[in-house]
Amino acid sequence: MKNPLRVLEAFAVAQEHEVPLTRKALRLIRENLHHVNDEYRTDPECIAIFMRILNSERRVMRSLMAMNEVGLLARFLPEWEQIVYRWQHVMYHTYTVDVHSIFLVEELRRLWRGRYEKEQPELTELMRAVDDRPVLFLGCLLHDIGKGLGGDHSMLGAERARRCVERLGLDAERVERVVFLVQFHLQMARLAQSRDLSDPKLIFEFARLVGDRNRLRDLYLLTFSDIRASSKKAWTDWKGQLLGELFERTSELIESGSDDPSRALELTEKRVEQRRLTAAEELLALGITDSEIEQFFGMMPHRYFIAHKPRQIARHAQVVLAVDQQSGFRLRCGRCAEIFPNSFCARLTDTGFTRTWRGHWPHTTSTSWDPTCTRVDQALRWRCIGLQLRAGARLRGSKRGRISTSHWRHC
């Protein structure tokens, strides 16, 4: 090949015209991969073409996939070769590491194109606000580059990613953004899913780790795409809610410009007060009196207002104020949606959880109930499930706080 530059340029041209390369073209590229050496990898023209492919508005995933299959991606980015065809023996991961990493880029591009605008409006807006998509996409491609080397793949990957992006000639700030994403790509998911997000100290420490809002935004977007690209079942509304809450609280602290731990506590208290006021306004508009609202707010612990948004608080208050004060919850018939005051009563006493049966079920059908109107939330939820199973019910599922059971016999 007289001009080795065309090895990369062929993909850029095909991408621009939105057509795939022919088998003959792919064969010629494969036969000329030996031209992609150290000099080629540091050539400004070659680097510019590669960055153009990443920053294109069309066919980015298909171009990267084709480059990977023909072997060009591993030749141009030698660190990539370690993860090609590498299987992941962990929960949720459906794809090999190389394919999974390319899918991260596609998930973010779907956000950018508005594919998830209805279900993820905030993330869509954040993705469209990204000022340097190639850097974010490089973070996605290289986030698992340390797998298969033994040890902590995040730390090992950060070292390899630094060599890779420095070879591409990126300036120091862009290099650090990519390395940060690779090194801490698991951190946000770990904190959101395993730590208490109502703890101001946690928010303060995470804000100090990310440093600025752009890094926080990029890490949030990468975490979203990492989970979504693992498998169809990996992403859930629950994970999305936790990640969104962590992003919101950390972003608020960063924007305050404070480096004082007490500021995190101050912002938390301010958020609690605002949520109480907003929920109270919504409840007043529904005809609920001030005394009833204060009664409900007095029942709930302080942490409850940190963990729940105003609309959730208002919904829970309606449920609590609608039930009899002596019962923790009542059951709603899955067929006619009627609440039966004489069917089932469960309550918490000083000695623990008690239950009584009253009358009969009008239908032998499915029943759903929401235990969020009680004081003990998660602990009571599982006690309630155990109670239903002992009483002759089959658990159908638990989603968004609502538990569904089916009865196959009359009480």
KEKENU-365657 format. One record per residue (C-alpha): residue in three letters; x negated, y, z. Coordinates in Angstrom, 1 decimal, padded with zeros to 4 digits. Layout:
residues N
PT   code        u        v        w
PT    ALA        X        Y        Z
...
//
This chain:
residues 411
PT   code        u        v        w
PT    MET    000.0    000.0    000.0
PT    LYS   -001.5    003.3   -001.1
PT    ASN    000.3    005.4    001.4
PT    PRO    000.8    003.6    004.8
PT    LEU    002.9    006.5    006.0
PT    ARG    005.8    004.9    004.0
PT    VAL    006.0    002.0    006.4
PT    LEU    007.7    004.3    008.9
PT    GLU    009.2    006.7    006.3
PT    ALA    011.2    004.0    004.7
PT    PHE    013.3    003.7    007.8
PT    ALA    013.8    007.4    008.1
PT    VAL    014.9    007.7    004.5
PT    ALA    017.3    004.8    004.9
PT    GLN    018.7    006.3    008.0
PT    GLU    019.2    009.7    006.4
PT    HIS    021.2    008.1    003.5
PT    GLU    023.0    005.7    005.8
PT    VAL    022.0    002.6    004.0
PT    PRO    020.1   -000.6    005.1
PT    LEU    016.7   -001.5    003.7
PT    THR    016.7   -004.3    001.1
PT    ARG    015.1   -007.7    001.8
PT    LYS    012.4   -006.8   -000.6
PT    ALA    011.6   -003.5    001.2
PT    LEU    011.6   -005.3    004.6
PT    ARG    009.2   -008.0    003.2
PT    LEU    006.8   -005.3    001.9
PT    ILE    006.9   -003.5    005.2
PT    ARG    006.1   -006.8    007.0
PT    GLU    003.2   -007.5    004.7
PT    ASN    001.7   -004.1    005.4
PT    LEU    002.0   -004.0    009.2
PT    HIS   -001.8   -004.3    009.4
PT    HIS   -002.0   -000.7    008.4
PT    VAL   -000.4    000.3    011.7
PT    ASN   -003.5    000.7    013.8
PT    ASP   -004.7    003.0    016.5
PT    GLU   -005.4    005.8    013.9
PT    TYR   -001.9    005.3    012.5
PT    ARG   -000.3    005.5    016.0
PT    THR   -001.8    008.8    016.8
PT    ASP   -001.2    010.4    013.3
PT    PRO    001.0    013.5    013.9
PT    GLU    002.9    012.8    010.7
PT    CYS    003.8    009.2    011.8
PT    ILE    004.7    010.5    015.2
PT    ALA    006.9    013.2    013.7
PT    ILE    008.8    010.6    011.6
PT    PHE    009.3    008.3    014.6
PT    MET    010.7    011.2    016.7
PT    ARG    012.9    012.2    013.8
PT    ILE    014.4    008.7    013.7
PT    LEU    015.2    009.0    017.5
PT    ASN    016.7    012.4    017.1
PT    SER    018.8    011.6    014.1
PT    GLU    022.6    012.0    014.3
PT    ARG    023.2    008.7    012.5
PT    ARG    022.1    005.0    012.5
PT    VAL    019.6    005.3    015.4
PT    MET    020.4    001.9    016.9
PT    ARG    020.4    000.1    013.5
PT    SER    017.1    001.7    012.5
PT    LEU    015.5    000.7    015.8
PT    MET    016.9   -002.9    015.5
PT    ALA    015.5   -003.2    012.0
PT    MET    012.1   -001.9    013.1
PT    ASN    012.1   -004.4    016.0
PT    GLU    013.1   -007.4    013.8
PT    VAL    010.5   -006.7    011.2
PT    GLY    007.8   -006.2    013.9
PT    LEU    007.1   -002.5    013.2
PT    LEU    008.3   -001.3    016.7
PT    ALA    005.8   -003.5    018.5
PT    ARG    003.0   -002.5    016.1
PT    PHE    003.7    001.2    016.5
PT    LEU    004.3    000.9    020.3
PT    PRO    002.0   -001.9    021.5
PT    GLU    003.5   -001.9    024.9
PT    TRP    006.8   -002.9    023.4
PT    GLU    005.4   -006.3    022.3
PT    GLN    005.5   -007.6    025.9
PT    ILE    009.3   -007.5    026.0
PT    VAL    010.2   -008.7    022.5
PT    TYR    012.5   -011.8    022.8
PT    ARG    011.9   -011.8    026.6
PT    TRP    014.9   -013.3    028.4
PT    GLN    016.2   -012.0    031.7
PT    HIS    017.3   -014.5    034.3
PT    VAL    019.3   -012.1    036.4
PT    MET    023.0   -011.5    036.9
PT    TYR    024.9   -009.6    034.3
PT    HIS    022.1   -009.4    031.7
PT    THR    023.4   -010.9    028.5
PT    TYR    020.6   -009.8    026.1
PT    THR    016.9   -010.1    025.8
PT    VAL    014.9   -007.1    027.2
PT    ASP    014.1   -005.6    023.8
PT    VAL    017.7   -005.7    022.6
PT    HIS    019.0   -004.5    025.9
PT    SER    016.6   -001.5    025.8
PT    ILE    017.8   -000.5    022.3
PT    PHE    021.4   -000.9    023.4
PT    LEU    020.8    001.8    026.1
PT    VAL    020.1    004.3    023.4
PT    GLU    023.3    003.3    021.6
PT    GLU    025.4    003.7    024.8
PT    LEU    024.1    007.2    025.2
PT    ARG    024.8    008.0    021.6
PT    ARG    028.4    006.7    022.0
PT    LEU    028.7    009.2    024.9
PT    TRP    027.3    012.0    022.7
PT    ARG    029.7    011.2    019.9
PT    GLY    032.7    011.2    022.2
PT    ARG    033.5    007.5    022.1
PT    TYR    034.0    007.5    026.0
PT    GLU    035.4    011.0    026.3
PT    LYS    038.7    009.9    027.8
PT    GLU    037.3    007.4    030.3
PT    GLN    034.0    009.3    031.0
PT    PRO    034.6    013.0    030.4
PT    GLU    031.9    014.2    032.9
PT    LEU    029.2    011.9    031.4
PT    THR    030.2    012.9    027.9
PT    GLU    029.8    016.5    028.8
PT    LEU    026.4    015.9    030.4
PT    MET    025.1    013.9    027.4
PT    ARG    026.1    016.7    025.1
PT    ALA    024.2    019.1    027.3
PT    VAL    020.9    017.2    027.0
PT    ASP    018.3    019.5    025.4
PT    ASP    015.8    016.8    024.5
PT    ARG    017.4    013.6    023.3
PT    PRO    014.2    011.9    022.0
PT    VAL    012.6    012.1    025.5
PT    LEU    015.8    010.6    027.1
PT    PHE    015.8    007.9    024.4
PT    LEU    012.1    007.1    025.0
PT    GLY    012.9    006.7    028.7
PT    CYS    015.6    004.2    027.7
PT    LEU    013.4    002.2    025.3
PT    LEU    010.6    002.0    027.9
PT    HIS    012.5    001.6    031.1
PT    ASP    011.9   -002.2    031.3
PT    ILE    008.5   -002.2    029.6
PT    GLY    006.9   -003.6    032.8
PT    LYS    008.9   -006.8    032.8
PT    GLY    007.0   -010.1    032.5
PT    LEU    003.8   -008.7    034.1
PT    GLY    004.6   -009.8    037.6
PT    GLY    005.1   -007.5    040.5
PT    ASP    007.3   -004.3    040.5
PT    HIS    008.3   -003.8    036.9
PT    SER    009.3   -000.2    037.6
PT    MET    005.8    000.8    038.8
PT    LEU    004.0   -001.3    036.2
PT    GLY    006.3    000.1    033.5
PT    ALA    005.6    003.6    034.5
PT    GLU    001.9    003.1    034.0
PT    ARG    002.4    001.6    030.6
PT    ALA    005.0    004.2    029.6
PT    ARG    002.5    007.0    030.5
PT    ARG   -000.1    005.5    028.1
PT    CYS    002.5    005.1    025.4
PT    VAL    004.0    008.6    025.5
PT    GLU    000.6    010.3    025.9
PT    ARG   -000.5    008.5    022.7
PT    LEU    002.5    010.0    021.0
PT    GLY    001.1    013.4    021.8
PT    LEU    004.0    014.6    024.0
PT    ASP    003.3    017.6    026.2
PT    ALA    002.7    017.1    029.9
PT    GLU    006.3    018.1    030.9
PT    ARG    007.9    015.6    028.5
PT    VAL    005.5    012.9    029.6
PT    GLU    006.4    013.3    033.2
PT    ARG    010.2    013.2    032.3
PT    VAL    009.8    009.9    030.6
PT    VAL    007.5    008.4    033.3
PT    PHE    010.0    009.5    036.0
PT    LEU    012.9    007.8    034.3
PT    VAL    010.9    004.5    033.9
PT    GLN    009.6    004.5    037.5
PT    PHE    012.9    005.3    039.1
PT    HIS    015.5    003.8    036.7
PT    LEU    016.8    001.5    039.4
PT    GLN    016.9    004.0    042.3
PT    MET    020.2    005.7    041.6
PT    ALA    022.2    002.4    041.3
PT    ARG    020.5    001.0    044.4
PT    LEU    021.4    004.1    046.5
PT    ALA    024.9    004.4    045.2
PT    GLN    025.8    000.7    045.7
PT    SER    024.0   -000.1    048.9
PT    ARG    023.7    003.1    051.0
PT    ASP    026.1    005.4    052.8
PT    LEU    026.8    008.3    050.5
PT    SER    028.3    010.3    053.4
PT    ASP    024.8    010.5    055.0
PT    PRO    023.4    014.0    054.4
PT    LYS    019.9    012.8    055.0
PT    LEU    020.2    010.3    052.1
PT    ILE    021.4    013.1    049.7
PT    PHE    018.5    015.4    050.9
PT    GLU    015.9    012.7    050.3
PT    PHE    017.3    011.8    046.9
PT    ALA    017.4    015.5    045.9
PT    ARG    013.7    015.8    046.8
PT    LEU    012.9    012.7    044.8
PT    VAL    014.5    014.0    041.5
PT    GLY    013.3    017.5    042.0
PT    ASP    015.6    019.3    039.5
PT    ARG    019.0    019.0    037.9
PT    ASN    017.7    018.0    034.5
PT    ARG    015.9    015.0    035.9
PT    LEU    019.0    014.1    038.0
PT    ARG    021.2    014.3    034.9
PT    ASP    018.8    012.2    032.8
PT    LEU    018.6    009.6    035.5
PT    TYR    022.4    009.5    035.9
PT    LEU    022.8    009.0    032.1
PT    LEU    020.1    006.3    032.0
PT    THR    021.7    004.5    035.0
PT    PHE    025.1    004.5    033.2
PT    SER    023.7    003.2    030.0
PT    ASP    021.5    000.6    031.7
PT    ILE    024.6   -000.9    033.4
PT    ARG    026.8   -000.7    030.3
PT    ALA    024.1   -002.2    028.1
PT    SER    023.6   -005.2    030.4
PT    SER    026.9   -006.8    029.6
PT    LYS    030.6   -006.0    029.2
PT    LYS    031.4   -007.0    032.7
PT    ALA    028.6   -005.1    034.5
PT    TRP    030.2   -001.6    034.5
PT    THR    033.2   -001.1    036.8
PT    ASP    035.2    001.8    037.9
PT    TRP    033.9    001.3    041.4
PT    LYS    030.3    001.7    040.3
PT    GLY    031.2    004.7    038.2
PT    GLN    032.9    006.4    041.2
PT    LEU    029.9    005.8    043.5
PT    LEU    027.4    007.0    040.9
PT    GLY    029.5    010.1    040.2
PT    GLU    029.8    010.9    043.9
PT    LEU    026.0    010.6    044.3
PT    PHE    025.4    012.8    041.3
PT    GLU    027.9    015.4    042.4
PT    ARG    026.5    015.7    046.0
PT    THR    022.9    015.7    044.9
PT    SER    023.5    018.2    042.1
PT    GLU    025.2    020.5    044.6
PT    LEU    022.3    020.4    047.0
PT    ILE    019.7    021.0    044.2
PT    GLU    021.7    024.0    042.8
PT    SER    021.7    025.5    046.3
PT    GLY    017.9    025.8    046.1
PT    SER    017.4    024.8    049.7
PT    ASP    014.7    022.6    051.0
PT    ASP    016.2    022.4    054.5
PT    PRO    017.8    019.1    055.6
PT    SER    020.4    021.1    057.6
PT    ARG    021.6    022.6    054.3
PT    ALA    022.7    019.2    053.2
PT    LEU    024.8    018.8    056.3
PT    GLU    026.2    022.3    055.9
PT    LEU    027.2    021.5    052.3
PT    THR    028.8    018.3    053.5
PT    GLU    030.9    020.1    056.1
PT    LYS    031.9    022.7    053.5
PT    ARG    033.0    019.9    051.1
PT    VAL    035.1    018.3    053.8
PT    GLU    036.9    021.5    054.6
PT    GLN    037.6    022.2    051.0
PT    ARG    038.9    018.6    050.5
PT    ARG    041.2    019.0    053.5
PT    LEU    042.6    022.3    052.2
PT    THR    043.1    021.0    048.6
PT    ALA    044.8    017.8    049.9
PT    ALA    047.0    019.8    052.2
PT    GLU    048.1    022.1    049.4
PT    GLU    049.1    019.1    047.3
PT    LEU    051.0    017.5    050.2
PT    LEU    052.8    020.8    051.0
PT    ALA    053.9    021.0    047.3
PT    LEU    055.5    017.6    047.8
PT    GLY    057.6    018.7    050.7
PT    ILE    055.5    017.3    053.5
PT    THR    055.4    019.5    056.6
PT    ASP    052.3    021.0    058.2
PT    SER    052.8    019.0    061.4
PT    GLU    052.9    015.7    059.4
PT    ILE    049.7    016.7    057.5
PT    GLU    047.9    017.6    060.7
PT    GLN    049.1    014.3    062.2
PT    PHE    047.5    012.3    059.3
PT    PHE    044.3    014.4    059.3
PT    GLY    044.0    013.8    063.0
PT    MET    044.2    010.0    062.5
PT    MET    041.4    009.9    060.0
PT    PRO    037.7    009.9    061.0
PT    HIS    035.4    012.6    059.7
PT    ARG    033.6    010.2    057.3
PT    TYR    037.0    009.5    055.6
PT    PHE    037.1    013.1    054.2
PT    ILE    033.5    012.8    053.0
PT    ALA    034.2    009.5    051.1
PT    HIS    037.5    010.4    049.5
PT    LYS    038.6    013.1    047.0
PT    PRO    041.6    015.4    047.6
PT    ARG    043.9    013.4    045.3
PT    GLN    043.0    010.2    047.1
PT    ILE    043.6    011.8    050.5
PT    ALA    047.0    013.1    049.4
PT    ARG    048.0    009.7    048.1
PT    HIS    047.0    007.9    051.2
PT    ALA    048.8    010.5    053.3
PT    GLN    052.0    009.8    051.4
PT    VAL    051.7    006.1    052.1
PT    VAL    051.0    006.5    055.8
PT    LEU    053.8    009.0    056.4
PT    ALA    056.3    006.8    054.5
PT    VAL    055.9    003.8    056.7
PT    ASP    057.2    003.1    060.1
PT    GLN    054.7    004.2    062.8
PT    GLN    054.7    000.8    064.4
PT    SER    053.6   -001.1    061.3
PT    GLY    050.3   -000.9    059.5
PT    PHE    051.9   -001.4    056.1
PT    ARG    054.8   -002.9    054.3
PT    LEU    055.2   -005.1    051.3
PT    ARG    056.5   -004.1    047.9
PT    CYS    058.3   -006.7    045.7
PT    GLY    056.4   -007.3    042.5
PT    ARG    059.7   -007.8    040.6
PT    CYS    062.0   -005.0    041.7
PT    ALA    059.4   -002.6    043.3
PT    GLU    061.5   -002.4    046.4
PT    ILE    059.9   -002.0    049.8
PT    PHE    061.5   -004.4    052.3
PT    PRO    061.5   -003.0    055.9
PT    ASN    062.7   -006.3    057.4
PT    SER    060.5   -008.7    055.5
PT    PHE    057.0   -008.4    056.9
PT    CYS    055.3   -006.3    059.6
PT    ALA    051.6   -006.2    060.4
PT    ARG    049.9   -004.0    062.9
PT    LEU    046.7   -003.5    064.8
PT    THR    046.9   -003.8    068.6
PT    ASP    044.3   -003.6    071.3
PT    THR    043.8   -007.3    071.1
PT    GLY    043.4   -007.4    067.4
PT    PHE    045.5   -008.1    064.3
PT    THR    049.0   -009.5    064.8
PT    ARG    051.7   -010.5    062.3
PT    THR    055.4   -011.3    062.5
PT    TRP    057.9   -012.6    059.9
PT    ARG    061.3   -011.1    059.6
PT    GLY    064.0   -012.5    057.3
PT    HIS    063.3   -014.0    053.9
PT    TRP    061.7   -012.9    050.6
PT    PRO    064.4   -012.0    048.1
PT    HIS    062.2   -013.4    045.3
PT    THR    059.5   -016.0    045.1
PT    THR    057.3   -013.8    043.0
PT    SER    054.1   -011.7    043.2
PT    THR    053.7   -009.1    045.9
PT    SER    051.3   -006.2    046.0
PT    TRP    050.4   -003.9    048.9
PT    ASP    048.0   -001.2    049.7
PT    PRO    046.3   -001.4    053.1
PT    THR    044.5    002.0    052.7
PT    CYS    047.2    003.6    055.0
PT    THR    045.5    001.9    058.0
PT    ARG    042.7    003.2    060.0
PT    VAL    040.2    000.5    059.3
PT    ASP    040.2    000.3    055.5
PT    GLN    037.8   -002.5    054.4
PT    ALA    037.8   -004.6    057.5
PT    LEU    041.6   -004.7    057.7
PT    ARG    041.8   -005.4    054.0
PT    TRP    040.0   -008.7    054.3
PT    ARG    042.0   -009.6    057.5
PT    CYS    045.2   -008.9    055.5
PT    ILE    044.0   -011.2    052.7
PT    GLY    043.3   -014.0    055.2
PT    LEU    046.7   -013.5    056.8
PT    GLN    048.4   -013.8    053.5
PT    LEU    046.5   -016.9    052.6
PT    ARG    047.4   -018.5    055.9
PT    ALA    051.0   -017.6    055.3
PT    GLY    051.1   -019.6    052.0
PT    ALA    050.1   -017.0    049.4
PT    ARG    047.6   -017.2    046.6
PT    LEU    045.2   -014.3    046.0
PT    ARG    045.5   -012.9    042.5
PT    GLY    043.1   -010.1    042.7
PT    SER    042.0   -006.9    044.4
PT    LYS    041.5   -003.8    042.3
PT    ARG    041.2   -000.1    043.2
PT    GLY    042.3   -000.8    046.8
PT    ARG    045.5   -002.7    045.8
PT    ILE    045.7   -006.3    046.7
PT    SER    048.0   -008.7    044.8
PT    THR    049.2   -012.1    046.0
PT    SER    051.7   -014.6    044.6
PT    HIS    054.1   -016.6    046.7
PT    TRP    055.3   -020.0    045.6
PT    ARG    057.8   -020.7    048.3
PT    HIS    060.4   -018.9    050.4
PT    CYS    059.3   -017.8    053.8
//
